[in-house]
């Protein structure tokens, strides 16, 4: 049967192999993937901080059935749950799964089309059933998806390899990413065809990583020789900030990076519900703000390209933009201090500020 995400059975099954949601870590797909984190997880090494989900994962889980049902009604396509995951797939796929025993799946839906539906679709859809990978996206991501297409989404590479993983598991020839923007109740669908190069990439990387998992599992508790032999992301990489194993991975370097532990005068509010709520809200909106800033930077670059070098700006459609060359003169403080240190010290003015700096630990 299809396991309920988050259930104890689902968590136990995830440890037995590599599912489609593991592709981002297996192949180190930005902005989230890390193979080292995946070995920690599959080797059942206790995390430093348990990840119990966030609003995005909860939203996706709770809306999956609704999105599948609404998309089926709107498109007329037949989407069904694959209750027995081990039974699905053709003979070649089942033989492949015997060789690559770590290849596991818990596909969202199976798509079945009539000949008429297949022929009436704009894109050429191969014969046989397909897999449906269902996603829910926020406002900013949806606007970019509509403007630039699904391939512009930051997670598209992850979605692509998730579908390829499921096609390897089933032996089928095609899949569909069904994306939904819940706020406006809008849908998009993107056909993804079987890609043998991508599948071979998954099988090769998966076999190599799973061998490390098996070796790590055989080591005594507390010994991480195998995972320590793997490349480590730079400590300033944003992927490390949310990793449940970031302390084990970086050790004392992580403690130094975040400020050397509990300093004198620091309050410890880890069990305070108000603090937890503020922390969750900050991290949620910080991630949204980061995505907004990225989109704004892209728009500014496009505006500059449209204005060109010969104009001072442009206006219309609610915008008035200036892009003029400016010449300014500034006092070279560093040079003055270097050439006239005694004189510079006499003009130093001491001020006290209290900047708020927030780090994700």
PLY file of the C-alpha trace (Angstrom):
ply
format ascii 1.0
element vertex 361
property float x
property float y
property float z
element edge 360
property int vertex1
property int vertex2
end_header
0.00 0.00 0.00
1.00 3.65 -0.35
2.44 4.66 2.99
1.24 7.77 4.78
4.04 10.37 4.80
5.26 10.97 8.35
3.91 7.68 9.73
6.23 5.28 11.57
5.82 2.75 8.73
6.76 5.42 6.18
9.83 6.47 8.19
10.94 2.85 8.57
10.48 2.14 4.85
12.54 5.23 3.93
15.56 3.74 5.71
15.49 0.64 3.47
16.48 2.36 0.27
16.51 5.51 -1.83
13.18 7.05 -2.80
12.46 9.84 -5.24
12.57 12.47 -2.48
16.21 11.48 -1.87
17.32 12.47 -5.37
18.25 16.04 -4.45
20.70 14.77 -1.82
21.97 11.82 -3.85
22.90 14.04 -6.81
23.71 17.15 -4.71
21.12 19.25 -6.49
21.05 22.86 -5.38
19.69 24.58 -3.41
19.07 21.79 -0.90
20.98 18.60 -1.74
23.87 17.00 0.17
25.00 13.33 -0.23
26.72 13.40 3.16
23.44 14.30 4.85
21.79 11.39 3.05
24.32 8.89 4.46
23.75 10.26 7.96
20.01 9.77 7.45
20.03 6.30 5.86
22.63 5.01 8.33
20.18 5.89 11.12
22.64 8.23 12.83
20.67 10.36 15.32
20.37 13.98 14.16
21.51 16.91 16.29
18.20 18.62 15.62
15.19 16.60 14.50
13.37 17.85 11.42
9.63 17.38 11.95
8.52 19.28 8.86
7.57 22.86 8.12
4.59 24.68 6.68
5.63 23.85 3.14
5.86 20.10 3.75
2.60 20.11 5.71
0.87 22.04 2.92
2.12 19.63 0.27
1.08 16.57 2.25
-2.40 17.79 3.13
-3.18 19.09 -0.35
-1.87 16.11 -2.34
-5.19 14.25 -2.44
-7.14 17.44 -3.15
-4.83 18.55 -5.97
-4.87 15.08 -7.55
-8.66 14.92 -7.43
-9.17 18.46 -8.79
-6.61 17.98 -11.57
-8.25 14.69 -12.59
-11.67 16.35 -12.74
-10.36 19.34 -14.68
-8.30 17.34 -17.20
-10.52 14.27 -17.44
-7.45 12.11 -16.90
-7.60 9.07 -14.64
-5.29 9.43 -11.62
-5.19 6.53 -9.20
-3.21 5.72 -6.08
-0.60 3.01 -6.51
-1.55 1.12 -3.36
0.90 -1.77 -3.79
4.19 -0.12 -4.73
6.05 -3.41 -5.11
3.48 -4.73 -7.60
3.62 -1.81 -10.02
5.92 -1.69 -13.03
6.73 -3.92 -15.96
8.84 -7.10 -15.91
12.03 -5.25 -16.89
11.58 -2.80 -14.01
11.01 -5.56 -11.48
14.16 -7.29 -12.70
16.04 -3.98 -12.37
14.81 -3.62 -8.78
16.23 -7.03 -7.92
19.67 -5.88 -9.03
19.34 -2.43 -7.47
17.62 -3.52 -4.27
17.93 -0.05 -2.76
15.66 1.41 -5.49
12.41 2.19 -3.65
9.38 4.29 -4.51
6.17 5.69 -3.11
4.75 7.39 -6.22
1.99 9.97 -5.83
-0.38 8.77 -8.57
-0.56 6.58 -11.66
-1.92 8.29 -14.80
-4.00 6.31 -17.30
-5.06 7.93 -20.58
-7.42 6.90 -23.33
-6.16 6.97 -26.91
-8.32 10.05 -27.53
-6.85 11.90 -24.55
-3.33 10.99 -25.62
-3.88 12.20 -29.18
-5.58 15.45 -28.12
-2.71 16.51 -25.85
-0.40 19.20 -27.23
2.72 17.16 -26.44
3.31 13.66 -27.76
2.70 11.30 -24.84
4.12 7.77 -25.18
1.91 4.70 -24.80
1.29 3.09 -21.43
0.73 4.55 -17.97
2.64 7.48 -16.49
3.57 8.75 -13.06
2.19 11.97 -11.57
4.44 14.00 -9.27
2.22 16.47 -7.43
3.62 19.77 -6.14
2.19 22.84 -4.42
4.03 26.12 -4.85
3.79 29.56 -3.23
2.88 32.88 -4.82
6.40 34.03 -5.75
7.39 30.66 -7.20
4.14 30.45 -9.16
4.59 33.92 -10.67
8.07 32.97 -11.82
6.79 29.63 -13.10
4.11 31.41 -15.16
6.55 34.04 -16.40
9.52 31.83 -17.28
8.16 28.28 -17.30
8.46 25.38 -14.88
12.18 24.91 -15.63
12.85 28.28 -13.97
11.63 26.95 -10.61
14.49 26.49 -8.14
13.41 22.88 -7.51
12.88 21.82 -11.12
16.05 19.71 -11.28
14.86 17.91 -8.15
11.40 17.36 -9.66
12.94 16.11 -12.91
15.09 13.51 -11.18
12.23 12.49 -8.91
10.22 11.60 -11.98
13.19 9.82 -13.60
13.64 7.80 -10.40
9.99 6.75 -10.55
10.29 5.85 -14.23
13.29 3.66 -13.39
11.24 1.99 -10.65
8.19 1.37 -12.86
9.77 0.92 -16.29
7.24 3.39 -17.70
8.04 5.91 -20.42
6.64 9.18 -19.14
5.62 11.23 -16.16
3.91 14.52 -15.40
4.75 17.21 -12.86
1.42 18.64 -11.72
1.99 21.95 -9.93
-0.72 23.81 -8.04
-0.80 27.37 -6.68
-3.32 26.99 -3.81
-3.91 30.73 -3.29
-5.39 31.18 -6.77
-6.24 27.50 -7.31
-4.29 27.38 -10.56
-2.63 24.35 -12.12
0.18 23.61 -14.55
1.34 20.33 -16.02
4.75 19.52 -17.45
5.44 16.35 -19.42
8.72 14.59 -18.61
9.88 11.75 -20.85
12.06 8.86 -19.77
15.72 9.84 -19.86
18.05 6.82 -19.86
21.12 8.98 -19.21
19.51 10.45 -16.09
18.35 7.01 -14.93
21.84 5.57 -15.35
23.17 8.54 -13.39
20.75 7.71 -10.56
21.63 4.00 -10.57
25.37 4.63 -10.57
25.28 7.27 -7.83
22.74 5.28 -5.81
24.82 2.10 -5.81
27.91 4.02 -4.74
26.14 5.83 -1.93
24.25 2.79 -0.68
27.54 0.89 -0.35
28.69 3.66 2.01
25.45 3.35 3.98
25.95 -0.41 4.42
29.54 0.09 5.61
28.55 2.90 7.98
25.74 0.80 9.46
28.23 -1.95 10.29
30.43 0.38 12.33
30.12 0.60 16.14
27.73 3.25 17.45
29.36 6.67 17.56
31.97 5.86 14.90
31.49 7.81 11.69
34.55 6.78 9.66
32.64 6.23 6.42
30.61 9.42 6.44
33.69 11.40 7.55
35.49 10.21 4.41
32.91 11.96 2.21
33.30 15.53 0.90
31.87 18.14 3.25
30.12 21.34 2.20
31.77 24.61 3.18
30.54 25.71 6.57
29.04 28.92 5.17
26.91 27.02 2.66
23.22 27.75 3.31
22.46 24.04 3.06
24.32 23.49 6.32
22.18 25.97 8.26
19.09 23.76 8.09
20.81 20.36 8.14
19.79 18.19 11.14
23.38 16.81 11.31
25.26 20.12 10.99
26.95 19.84 14.41
28.12 16.24 13.87
29.28 17.08 10.37
31.32 20.20 11.18
32.09 19.52 14.85
33.81 22.31 16.76
34.05 24.36 13.56
30.26 24.72 13.63
30.32 25.83 17.27
32.92 28.46 16.42
30.99 29.52 13.33
27.79 30.29 15.26
29.58 32.09 18.07
31.30 29.57 20.30
28.32 28.18 22.20
26.49 29.85 25.07
28.13 33.17 25.87
27.79 34.90 29.22
24.58 36.90 29.29
22.85 34.76 26.63
19.30 33.68 27.42
18.42 30.05 26.65
14.84 29.98 25.35
14.84 26.60 23.59
11.78 25.38 25.51
9.88 28.68 25.47
6.79 28.40 23.24
6.77 32.11 22.34
10.43 31.85 21.29
9.72 28.71 19.24
6.87 30.49 17.48
9.04 33.53 16.70
11.85 31.27 15.46
9.53 29.36 13.14
7.97 32.55 11.78
11.35 34.22 11.25
12.83 31.25 9.39
9.71 30.91 7.23
9.62 34.57 6.19
13.40 34.76 5.83
13.25 31.99 3.23
10.41 33.81 1.45
12.37 37.09 1.58
15.48 35.40 0.15
13.42 34.14 -2.78
11.86 37.60 -3.26
15.30 39.23 -3.29
16.53 36.73 -5.86
13.53 37.47 -8.10
13.94 41.25 -7.66
17.64 41.02 -8.60
16.74 39.11 -11.78
14.10 41.71 -12.69
16.56 44.57 -12.15
19.08 42.87 -14.44
16.42 42.48 -17.13
15.37 46.14 -16.74
18.96 47.31 -17.21
19.30 45.19 -20.34
16.08 46.68 -21.75
17.10 50.28 -20.98
20.53 49.81 -22.53
23.56 52.10 -22.36
22.12 55.01 -24.36
19.17 55.92 -22.13
19.04 57.43 -18.63
15.96 55.42 -17.73
12.49 54.43 -18.84
8.87 54.74 -17.72
5.50 53.17 -18.37
3.03 50.60 -17.03
3.28 52.00 -13.51
7.09 52.21 -13.31
9.50 55.11 -13.61
13.13 53.98 -13.59
16.33 56.07 -13.57
19.68 54.50 -14.43
22.13 57.40 -14.67
25.90 57.41 -14.38
26.98 59.19 -11.20
30.34 60.56 -10.12
31.03 60.95 -6.41
33.98 61.90 -4.27
34.50 60.15 -0.94
37.05 60.63 1.79
39.55 57.73 1.81
39.50 56.97 5.53
41.72 53.89 5.30
44.44 55.77 3.42
44.27 58.74 5.83
44.65 56.42 8.86
47.61 54.71 7.23
49.44 57.91 6.29
48.46 60.01 9.35
47.70 57.56 12.22
48.23 60.04 15.10
46.08 62.70 13.46
43.35 60.20 12.61
43.15 58.93 16.22
42.48 62.45 17.44
39.30 62.63 15.37
37.87 59.22 16.28
34.48 59.40 17.97
33.28 56.43 20.02
29.63 55.45 19.64
27.61 52.53 21.01
25.16 50.62 18.85
23.19 47.42 19.35
22.73 45.68 15.97
20.42 42.66 15.88
22.13 39.72 14.17
20.18 36.50 13.71
21.81 33.17 12.86
20.15 29.84 12.17
21.70 27.22 14.46
0 1
1 2
2 3
3 4
4 5
5 6
6 7
7 8
8 9
9 10
10 11
11 12
12 13
13 14
14 15
15 16
16 17
17 18
18 19
19 20
20 21
21 22
22 23
23 24
24 25
25 26
26 27
27 28
28 29
29 30
30 31
31 32
32 33
33 34
34 35
35 36
36 37
37 38
38 39
39 40
40 41
41 42
42 43
43 44
44 45
45 46
46 47
47 48
48 49
49 50
50 51
51 52
52 53
53 54
54 55
55 56
56 57
57 58
58 59
59 60
60 61
61 62
62 63
63 64
64 65
65 66
66 67
67 68
68 69
69 70
70 71
71 72
72 73
73 74
74 75
75 76
76 77
77 78
78 79
79 80
80 81
81 82
82 83
83 84
84 85
85 86
86 87
87 88
88 89
89 90
90 91
91 92
92 93
93 94
94 95
95 96
96 97
97 98
98 99
99 100
100 101
101 102
102 103
103 104
104 105
105 106
106 107
107 108
108 109
109 110
110 111
111 112
112 113
113 114
114 115
115 116
116 117
117 118
118 119
119 120
120 121
121 122
122 123
123 124
124 125
125 126
126 127
127 128
128 129
129 130
130 131
131 132
132 133
133 134
134 135
135 136
136 137
137 138
138 139
139 140
140 141
141 142
142 143
143 144
144 145
145 146
146 147
147 148
148 149
149 150
150 151
151 152
152 153
153 154
154 155
155 156
156 157
157 158
158 159
159 160
160 161
161 162
162 163
163 164
164 165
165 166
166 167
167 168
168 169
169 170
170 171
171 172
172 173
173 174
174 175
175 176
176 177
177 178
178 179
179 180
180 181
181 182
182 183
183 184
184 185
185 186
186 187
187 188
188 189
189 190
190 191
191 192
192 193
193 194
194 195
195 196
196 197
197 198
198 199
199 200
200 201
201 202
202 203
203 204
204 205
205 206
206 207
207 208
208 209
209 210
210 211
211 212
212 213
213 214
214 215
215 216
216 217
217 218
218 219
219 220
220 221
221 222
222 223
223 224
224 225
225 226
226 227
227 228
228 229
229 230
230 231
231 232
232 233
233 234
234 235
235 236
236 237
237 238
238 239
239 240
240 241
241 242
242 243
243 244
244 245
245 246
246 247
247 248
248 249
249 250
250 251
251 252
252 253
253 254
254 255
255 256
256 257
257 258
258 259
259 260
260 261
261 262
262 263
263 264
264 265
265 266
266 267
267 268
268 269
269 270
270 271
271 272
272 273
273 274
274 275
275 276
276 277
277 278
278 279
279 280
280 281
281 282
282 283
283 284
284 285
285 286
286 287
287 288
288 289
289 290
290 291
291 292
292 293
293 294
294 295
295 296
296 297
297 298
298 299
299 300
300 301
301 302
302 303
303 304
304 305
305 306
306 307
307 308
308 309
309 310
310 311
311 312
312 313
313 314
314 315
315 316
316 317
317 318
318 319
319 320
320 321
321 322
322 323
323 324
324 325
325 326
326 327
327 328
328 329
329 330
330 331
331 332
332 333
333 334
334 335
335 336
336 337
337 338
338 339
339 340
340 341
341 342
342 343
343 344
344 345
345 346
346 347
347 348
348 349
349 350
350 351
351 352
352 353
353 354
354 355
355 356
356 357
357 358
358 359
359 360
